[in-house]
Amino acid sequence: MAEQLGQIPWLSAVIGFMGGGIFMRVIDKFLPHIHPGLSIDKTEGVKTSWQRSTLLVLAITLHNIPEGLAVGVAFGAVGAGLPSATIGGAVALAIGIGIQNFPEGTAVSMPLRREGMSKGKSFLMGQASGVVEPIAGVIGALFVMKMQNILPYALCFAAGAMIFVVVEELIPESQRKYENIDTVTMATMVGFSVMMILDVALG
């Protein structure tokens, strides 16, 4: 896309990718949140008196911002009429993000339920953590449809933000228990395979 728009492809990719990672680092540093399974004294971000439940929801919400952006930008690229963007590819990405939202919502709901919150409220809090995703999606789509020149940067920005979350949070979290390392590594491989199949089949 960058080449079609007269940009230097590798430079657009690096600027967008690093911009996404830096954006997530800044949010991670300042937004108060706590990760599932950790005690309240392990709160990250600015110090606050917010309840543990709020901090848990914010942790997952933080992760959902780049996911929503990625889906929105993908559909925005199709709407902008760029030949390298396909509706199949955008749908594949949306399905993949949707699949992994199930365990994300559970990662919020289950700890809250263990802490004594009602089933209904725990479920709603899990849902609330995903509200930011369609909002970020709409913003991403509108942004790139109005300003096509930033599309390569926007796609790489979303990728950089997601890779930041995977490397900084998800992989270490999944391998905290040594006895599960083989299982979670294979699950990661399966996840990549599912996304590859969706991309090839629908792209």
Solvent accessible surface area in square Angstrom, and as a share of the most:
residue,aa,sasa,rsa
1,M,53,0.24
2,A,8,0.06
3,E,132,0.59
4,Q,102,0.45
5,L,50,0.25
6,G,71,0.69
7,Q,39,0.17
8,I,94,0.48
9,P,64,0.40
10,W,169,0.59
11,L,66,0.33
12,S,2,0.01
13,A,40,0.31
14,V,78,0.45
15,I,90,0.46
16,G,4,0.03
17,F,80,0.33
18,M,104,0.46
19,G,25,0.24
20,G,0,0.00
21,G,15,0.14
22,I,103,0.52
23,F,73,0.30
24,M,1,0.00
25,R,116,0.42
26,V,75,0.43
27,I,34,0.17
28,D,9,0.04
29,K,113,0.48
30,F,111,0.46
31,L,51,0.25
32,P,13,0.08
33,H,0,0.00
34,I,0,0.00
35,H,13,0.06
36,P,27,0.17
37,G,51,0.49
38,L,49,0.24
39,S,60,0.39
40,I,92,0.46
41,D,109,0.57
42,K,113,0.48
43,T,22,0.13
44,E,60,0.27
45,G,24,0.23
46,V,82,0.47
47,K,160,0.68
48,T,50,0.29
49,S,114,0.73
50,W,119,0.42
51,Q,135,0.60
52,R,55,0.20
53,S,13,0.09
54,T,52,0.30
55,L,2,0.01
56,L,0,0.00
57,V,18,0.10
58,L,36,0.18
59,A,0,0.00
60,I,9,0.05
61,T,24,0.14
62,L,3,0.02
63,H,9,0.04
64,N,3,0.02
65,I,36,0.18
66,P,1,0.01
67,E,12,0.06
68,G,1,0.01
69,L,30,0.15
70,A,5,0.04
71,V,29,0.17
72,G,4,0.04
73,V,4,0.02
74,A,15,0.12
75,F,71,0.29
76,G,0,0.00
77,A,1,0.01
78,V,42,0.24
79,G,47,0.45
80,A,21,0.17
81,G,58,0.55
82,L,15,0.08
83,P,105,0.66
84,S,60,0.39
85,A,18,0.14
86,T,61,0.35
87,I,102,0.52
88,G,12,0.11
89,G,21,0.20
90,A,2,0.02
91,V,53,0.31
92,A,1,0.01
93,L,40,0.20
94,A,36,0.28
95,I,72,0.37
96,G,8,0.08
97,I,16,0.08
98,G,29,0.28
99,I,91,0.46
100,Q,54,0.24
101,N,47,0.24
102,F,158,0.66
103,P,83,0.52
104,E,19,0.09
105,G,16,0.16
106,T,68,0.40
107,A,35,0.27
108,V,0,0.00
109,S,20,0.13
110,M,100,0.44
111,P,8,0.05
112,L,1,0.01
113,R,103,0.37
114,R,170,0.62
115,E,89,0.40
116,G,62,0.60
117,M,39,0.18
118,S,63,0.41
119,K,148,0.63
120,G,44,0.42
121,K,112,0.47
122,S,3,0.02
123,F,120,0.50
124,L,114,0.57
125,M,40,0.18
126,G,4,0.04
127,Q,99,0.44
128,A,45,0.35
129,S,2,0.01
130,G,26,0.25
131,V,85,0.49
132,V,33,0.19
133,E,18,0.08
134,P,86,0.54
135,I,94,0.48
136,A,8,0.06
137,G,10,0.10
138,V,88,0.51
139,I,99,0.50
140,G,3,0.03
141,A,20,0.15
142,L,99,0.49
143,F,107,0.44
144,V,0,0.00
145,M,92,0.41
146,K,164,0.69
147,M,92,0.41
148,Q,72,0.32
149,N,99,0.51
150,I,41,0.21
151,L,0,0.00
152,P,9,0.05
153,Y,68,0.26
154,A,16,0.13
155,L,52,0.26
156,C,32,0.19
157,F,54,0.22
158,A,2,0.02
159,A,39,0.30
160,G,2,0.02
161,A,0,0.00
162,M,46,0.21
163,I,84,0.42
164,F,38,0.16
165,V,8,0.05
166,V,53,0.30
167,V,93,0.53
168,E,72,0.32
169,E,21,0.10
170,L,74,0.37
171,I,78,0.40
172,P,68,0.42
173,E,67,0.30
174,S,47,0.30
175,Q,66,0.29
176,R,138,0.51
177,K,126,0.53
178,Y,185,0.70
179,E,132,0.59
180,N,60,0.31
181,I,50,0.25
182,D,113,0.59
183,T,96,0.56
184,V,30,0.18
185,T,58,0.34
186,M,121,0.54
187,A,60,0.47
188,T,62,0.36
189,M,112,0.50
190,V,86,0.50
191,G,37,0.35
192,F,147,0.61
193,S,46,0.30
194,V,58,0.33
195,M,64,0.28
196,M,120,0.53
197,I,109,0.55
198,L,31,0.15
199,D,78,0.40
200,V,118,0.68
201,A,77,0.60
202,L,71,0.35
203,G,56,0.54
